[in-house]
Amino acid sequence: MEAERLVAVIRRALAHSRGTPDIIAEAWQAQALAQAIGSRLAASGPKELRGEASGLSEIGGRSNGALEHPAARAGVARAAQLSEVADPRASLTGLGALLGEVGIALVGVACETDEQGLYWQCMEAIDAADESTDRVHGMLRLLDERDRERREDMERDRERDGPHGVLHGPVGPAADVG
């Protein structure tokens, strides 16, 4: 399944979560997806993103252990269905939004619980979601920078070629001789 679709599936599931177990399950799913997207982009994404993507994958992997959930113990992640990251910018934008929503949901769980263990799990997962979000934003900035450089290169090429583009062949009265 394409990354944007997986992000949408997890966002929808998180929005429909009713209670702590569901929220924790979707937070775990989101971090597993962050790890998978990071791995995919590190291996075959745009060159500019590979270092940050590797970092995203590492954070996602570390944070999956922060939340104890049956899905985590069973290793059943929707992220295993990831087949491609067709549009890195759109996928990262969606993932950033998802991670922000996960952080907010986990703050709610942490505030409502009297259980110290669950509270600290949420705190660790919130930190991981924030760190992952920072990586995602860093990758989006790198994509913006790459696009800006490409536009500037195109503008320089147009300026060098003149107002009418590149002219081919002789120009002027000699060209009319035939």
N, C-alpha and C positions, 0 to 999 in steps of 0.2 A: 504494500500500500504506500502511496506517495506521502511524503512528510507532512504536507499541508493538511491532507485528509486525516492523518493520525492526530495532529494537533487539534483539529476541529472535533474529533471524536472524544478526546480527553477533556477538552474545554466543556463540551456538552455534558459529559458524565460528571465533571466537577460541579457544574452549575446545578445539576439535578441531585447532587449528593444530599442525603438526609441523615446526618449524624456523623459522629467521629469516625467510625470504621470506614465509611464510604469516602470521607474526605482524605483520610490517611491513604486509602487505596489509590485514589486518583493523584495524590501528591507523589506517591511512589511511582506511579505510571508516568507522570510528567518527568521525573528525574531520569527514569529509564529511557524515555524518549530523548531527553537532552543528551544523554550518553550516546545513544545510537546515532543521532544527527551529528554530534561532534565527531564520532568515529568515521562516519561516512564522509563528511567534509574534510577531515584530516587526511583520509586516504585518496579521495578523488575530487575534492572540491577545488574552487579557485585557489591558485597558489598563495594569494595574499592571506587567505583564511586558515591555512593549514596549521600554523602554530597555535592560534587562538582556539581552533576547533579541537585540537588535541587536548588543550587545557579544559575545554568544555566537557569532553568525554571523560577525563579524569575526575572532574568534580561530580559529574553525574554518577560515575561508578562508586565514588566514596560515599555519596549521600544516600545511595540506595540502602545502605546498611543502617542509616540513622532511624528509619521508620520500621517498626516491627509490624508486619502485616502478612496474613496468610499468602497473598499473591507474591510477596517478596520471598518468603520461605520456599514457595513452590517454583519460583522463577518464571512465573507466567506473566510476561509483560507484553502489552500490545506493541511495544517497540520492536519486538521480534518480527512483526509484519512489515517493517520498513523495507521498501524495495528501492526507493530512490528519493533524492532531494532535487527535484526538477528545477525549482526556482529558489536558489539559496536565500535571496532577499526576503521573499514572501514567507518561506519556511521559518527563517530566523525571526521575522517580525511576529509571526503567530506564536512561535515558541516563547519569545520574550513576554508577550501578553499572557500566555498560559502560566509561565513561571511567576509573574506578578500576581495572578489570581490565586495560585497555589499558596504563595506567601501570605496573602490576606486571609485565606481560608484557614491556614495553619495558626495564624495569630488568634483567630476566633476559637479554635480548638484549645490552644494553650491557655487562653483566658478563662475558658469554661471548666477546665479540668481541675480536680483536686488531687489527682494522681501525679506525684513527682516524676516518676519515670516517663510518663507520657508527655508531661510538660517539657522535660529536657530533650526528648526525642523531637518534639515540635521545634524547639529552639535550634537544634542542630539542622533540622530540615529547612527551617526558614533561612538560616545562614547559607546553606547550600543553594537554595533557590535564588537568594540574592547574589551569591557569587556566580552562579550560572547566568543570571540575568546580566551581570556586568560583562561577562564573556560574550554573550549574544550582542549586547550593545557595542562592544568593541569590534566585533565582526561586521556589524552593520556600518560602523564608521569607516572601516577599511574598504567596504564595498563602495561607500559614498566617495571616498578618496580616489579609488580606482576609476570610478565613473567620471569624476571631475577631471582627473588627469587625461583620460581619453578624450573628453570634450575639448580640453585645452589643446591637445595634440591636433585634433581635427581643425580647430580654429586656426592654429599656426599653419597647418598645411593649406587651408583655404587662403590665408593671407599671402603665403609664399606663391601660390598658384595664380593669384590675381583675382580680380572681380568676376571674371568670366570662366574661372576654372582653368584647368590645364589645357593649353592650346596645342594641338597636334599638327605637324606639318608646317610648311612655310606660311607666313602671314604677310599680307600686304599686296602691292601691285604685282609682284613677281608671281604670286600664286594664281593670278588671273590669266597668265600667259599659258597657252595650251596648245 
